[in-house]
Amino acid sequence: MAPPTMTRIVQALQTRGFVRLKSSSKDARVTICEASPSGIAILKKARQARLNRIEELLSQKKADDIALLGKALEAIVGS
Protein backbone atom coordinates (compact mmCIF):
# COMPACT_ATOMS: atom_id res chain seq x y z
CA MET A 1 0.00 0.00 0.00
CA ALA A 2 1.34 3.39 -0.95
CA PRO A 3 2.01 5.86 1.90
CA PRO A 4 -0.53 8.43 0.61
CA THR A 5 -3.23 5.74 0.62
CA MET A 6 -2.36 4.71 4.17
CA THR A 7 -2.41 8.37 5.23
CA ARG A 8 -5.94 8.83 3.83
CA ILE A 9 -7.15 5.66 5.57
CA VAL A 10 -5.66 6.65 8.91
CA GLN A 11 -7.02 10.20 8.62
CA ALA A 12 -10.51 8.84 7.92
CA LEU A 13 -10.28 6.53 10.93
CA GLN A 14 -9.06 9.41 13.08
CA THR A 15 -11.88 11.69 11.87
CA ARG A 16 -14.39 9.02 12.90
CA GLY A 17 -12.70 8.68 16.28
CA PHE A 18 -11.57 5.08 15.76
CA VAL A 19 -7.83 5.73 16.16
CA ARG A 20 -5.53 8.09 18.05
CA LEU A 21 -2.23 9.35 16.73
CA LYS A 22 0.76 10.16 18.89
CA SER A 23 4.39 10.98 18.24
CA SER A 24 7.06 8.44 18.95
CA SER A 25 9.24 9.27 21.90
CA LYS A 26 12.16 7.53 20.17
CA ASP A 27 11.93 8.93 16.65
CA ALA A 28 10.32 12.28 15.80
CA ARG A 29 9.68 11.08 12.23
CA VAL A 30 7.40 8.30 13.49
CA THR A 31 3.71 8.63 14.30
CA ILE A 32 2.08 5.84 16.27
CA CYS A 33 -1.49 4.94 15.41
CA GLU A 34 -3.50 3.09 18.04
CA ALA A 35 -7.12 2.08 18.31
CA SER A 36 -9.23 4.36 20.49
CA PRO A 37 -11.82 2.94 22.91
CA SER A 38 -14.53 3.47 20.28
CA GLY A 39 -12.30 1.85 17.65
CA ILE A 40 -11.82 -1.16 19.88
CA ALA A 41 -15.56 -1.31 20.52
CA ILE A 42 -16.41 -1.28 16.81
CA LEU A 43 -13.79 -3.96 16.13
CA LYS A 44 -15.31 -6.17 18.84
CA LYS A 45 -18.79 -5.58 17.43
CA ALA A 46 -17.68 -6.45 13.88
CA ARG A 47 -15.81 -9.53 15.10
CA GLN A 48 -18.88 -10.75 16.97
CA ALA A 49 -21.09 -10.13 13.93
CA ARG A 50 -18.72 -12.26 11.80
CA LEU A 51 -18.73 -15.04 14.40
CA ASN A 52 -22.52 -14.93 14.61
CA ARG A 53 -22.79 -15.20 10.82
CA ILE A 54 -20.36 -18.13 10.69
CA GLU A 55 -22.29 -19.87 13.45
CA GLU A 56 -25.55 -19.26 11.60
CA LEU A 57 -24.15 -20.70 8.37
CA LEU A 58 -22.59 -23.72 10.07
CA SER A 59 -25.74 -24.49 12.06
CA GLN A 60 -27.48 -25.21 8.74
CA LYS A 61 -24.90 -27.83 7.70
CA LYS A 62 -24.70 -31.52 8.44
CA ALA A 63 -22.08 -32.78 10.91
CA ASP A 64 -20.29 -34.64 8.09
CA ASP A 65 -19.97 -31.42 6.09
CA ILE A 66 -18.58 -29.56 9.10
CA ALA A 67 -16.07 -32.36 9.73
CA LEU A 68 -15.00 -32.15 6.08
CA LEU A 69 -14.57 -28.40 6.40
CA GLY A 70 -12.44 -28.95 9.52
CA LYS A 71 -10.18 -31.35 7.62
CA ALA A 72 -9.83 -28.86 4.78
CA LEU A 73 -8.90 -26.08 7.19
CA GLU A 74 -6.32 -28.32 8.86
CA ALA A 75 -4.79 -29.03 5.46
CA ILE A 76 -4.64 -25.32 4.64
CA VAL A 77 -3.33 -24.17 8.01
CA GLY A 78 -1.04 -27.13 8.46
CA SER A 79 -2.09 -28.06 11.99
C-alpha positions as CSV (number, residue, x, y, z in Angstrom):
1,M,0.0,0.0,0.0
2,A,1.3,3.4,-1.0
3,P,2.0,5.9,1.9
4,P,-0.5,8.4,0.6
5,T,-3.2,5.7,0.6
6,M,-2.4,4.7,4.2
7,T,-2.4,8.4,5.2
8,R,-5.9,8.8,3.8
9,I,-7.1,5.7,5.6
10,V,-5.7,6.6,8.9
11,Q,-7.0,10.2,8.6
12,A,-10.5,8.8,7.9
13,L,-10.3,6.5,10.9
14,Q,-9.1,9.4,13.1
15,T,-11.9,11.7,11.9
16,R,-14.4,9.0,12.9
17,G,-12.7,8.7,16.3
18,F,-11.6,5.1,15.8
19,V,-7.8,5.7,16.2
20,R,-5.5,8.1,18.0
21,L,-2.2,9.4,16.7
22,K,0.8,10.2,18.9
23,S,4.4,11.0,18.2
24,S,7.1,8.4,18.9
25,S,9.2,9.3,21.9
26,K,12.2,7.5,20.2
27,D,11.9,8.9,16.6
28,A,10.3,12.3,15.8
29,R,9.7,11.1,12.2
30,V,7.4,8.3,13.5
31,T,3.7,8.6,14.3
32,I,2.1,5.8,16.3
33,C,-1.5,4.9,15.4
34,E,-3.5,3.1,18.0
35,A,-7.1,2.1,18.3
36,S,-9.2,4.4,20.5
37,P,-11.8,2.9,22.9
38,S,-14.5,3.5,20.3
39,G,-12.3,1.9,17.7
40,I,-11.8,-1.2,19.9
41,A,-15.6,-1.3,20.5
42,I,-16.4,-1.3,16.8
43,L,-13.8,-4.0,16.1
44,K,-15.3,-6.2,18.8
45,K,-18.8,-5.6,17.4
46,A,-17.7,-6.4,13.9
47,R,-15.8,-9.5,15.1
48,Q,-18.9,-10.8,17.0
49,A,-21.1,-10.1,13.9
50,R,-18.7,-12.3,11.8
51,L,-18.7,-15.0,14.4
52,N,-22.5,-14.9,14.6
53,R,-22.8,-15.2,10.8
54,I,-20.4,-18.1,10.7
55,E,-22.3,-19.9,13.5
56,E,-25.6,-19.3,11.6
57,L,-24.1,-20.7,8.4
58,L,-22.6,-23.7,10.1
59,S,-25.7,-24.5,12.1
60,Q,-27.5,-25.2,8.7
61,K,-24.9,-27.8,7.7
62,K,-24.7,-31.5,8.4
63,A,-22.1,-32.8,10.9
64,D,-20.3,-34.6,8.1
65,D,-20.0,-31.4,6.1
66,I,-18.6,-29.6,9.1
67,A,-16.1,-32.4,9.7
68,L,-15.0,-32.2,6.1
69,L,-14.6,-28.4,6.4
70,G,-12.4,-28.9,9.5
71,K,-10.2,-31.3,7.6
72,A,-9.8,-28.9,4.8
73,L,-8.9,-26.1,7.2
74,E,-6.3,-28.3,8.9
75,A,-4.8,-29.0,5.5
76,I,-4.6,-25.3,4.6
77,V,-3.3,-24.2,8.0
78,G,-1.0,-27.1,8.5
79,S,-2.1,-28.1,12.0
